[in-house]
């Protein structure tokens, strides 16, 4: 449980990450992700949701403690939001950067937009509770939860 004074108490079980632009660049997982995922998998169930544009997600995440959800519909924005709903949105943190991440972020209990090398879609940025410059900073918030509290309390 993470209590954000004058905001809400988070009872998170899941961290759902977009793939390209969030934990990967050009289809390759960023090097800092593996260690962070290893530590976070002790506390949370980790998910990666992706259209798998480069066809590399399964190979790149082999050996990680993560559930991979490859999108199959033509409506990725809706499909990502539905995935969060299936997990119980109030138990989910969502991290993304693309335009198709906006509804996923809007429905999650805590939403983080990544403003990294690919940039961040304006609509997704507006749905975020927090904006981070990279995935390392974003994932570290769930290890050092007082950072979340310091950023979000009112």
N, C-alpha and C positions, 0 to 999 in steps of 0.2 A: 504494500500500500504506500502510495506517495500522496501526501496531503499538500495541496497548493493553497495556502491561506487566502481566504475570501474568493476562491475560484471553485475548486472541486477536489475530491479525493479520487485518485486513480487506482484501480485494482487491475493492473495490466497483466495479461497472460501471453499476449502475442505481439511481436514486432513484425510488421509487413513492410518489405522494402521493394520498391521498383528496382529493375535491373540496370539497364543502360542509362547513364547519366546520373545514377544514384550510387550503386555499389560497383558498377562496371563502366569502363570507357571503351568504346568501339568493340564490344563483345568480350572484353577481358576484365576479370575481377580485379579491382584495385588491391595492391599488396597489403594495405592496412586492414582490410576487411577480415581476413582469416582469423587473426588473433582476437579481434573484437567479437566476431561471431562465436569463437570458442568460449570466451568468457560469458557472453550473453546467453548462450544456450544452456548454461547452468541455472538460469533464472527464468527464462522466457522460451516460448516456442517461436522459432524464427521461420519466416516465410519470405520467399522471393517470388514476385509476380511479374510476368513479362510476356511480351509478344515474341520474344526470342528472335529479334531481327537478324542477328548474326548467326543463329543456329548453334550457339556455343554454351548456353546456360548449363546444361547437364554436365558437360565435360568440365567446365570451369568450376562448378560447385561440387564436383565429386569429392567425397570425404568430409564435406561440411555437414554439420547437424542442422539441416534446413529442409523445409518442405518447398518444393518448386511447383508453382502453378503457371503453366503456359496457357496464354489466352488463345481462344479458338474462334470467338465470334468476330463480327465486324464492328462491334460496339465495345471497344476496350474500356472506355470510361465507365460504362455501366457494369461491365463484367468485373472490373476491379472493385467497384462499390459493393456489388453483390457478394464478392468474396469476403470483404470485411464484415458484412451483415451475417454471413454464415458462421463466422468465427465469434460473433457477438461484438458488435462495434464498440460497446463500452469497455471491452477488455483488450482493445487493440490500439497500438501506436502504428501510425502509417508514415512512411518516408518516401518522398518522390520529388520529381522535378518537371515531368512532362505534362502537357495539356491533358492527357488521358489519366492523370493522377488526381485531378481536382476533386472529383466526387469521392474517391477513396479517402482523401485527406479530410474532406468535409464531414464524412460519416464516422471517422475514427475518434476515439476518446482524446487522443493527442496527435497532432499533425505537425510534421516537420518537412519543410521544403528545403531542398538542396540547391544552392545557387553556385554551381560548380562550373566546370569547363564547358558543359553544354548549355549553360544558362538555366533559366527556369521560366516556364510559361506563366504569364501574368495571372491567369485565372487560378493556377495552382498556388502561386505565391500568396494570393489574397485569401485562400482557404487555410493557410498554415497558421498554427499557433506560434511556431518558432521558425526562423529561417537560419540555416547554417551554411557556412562556406564550403563544407566538405562532409563526406560520410563519417570520417573519423570523429569530428566534433559532434555530429548528430548521434551516433551510436554511443559515444562516451556519456551522453546525458543520462542514459539508462544504467550506466555503471556508477556514475557519480550523480545520484539523483538530486542532491542539493542544488545542482546547477539548474535543473528544471524548476525547482522551487524558487530560486533566486530570479529566474527570468520571468516566470509567469505570475508570481504572487501580486496581489493588488492591495 
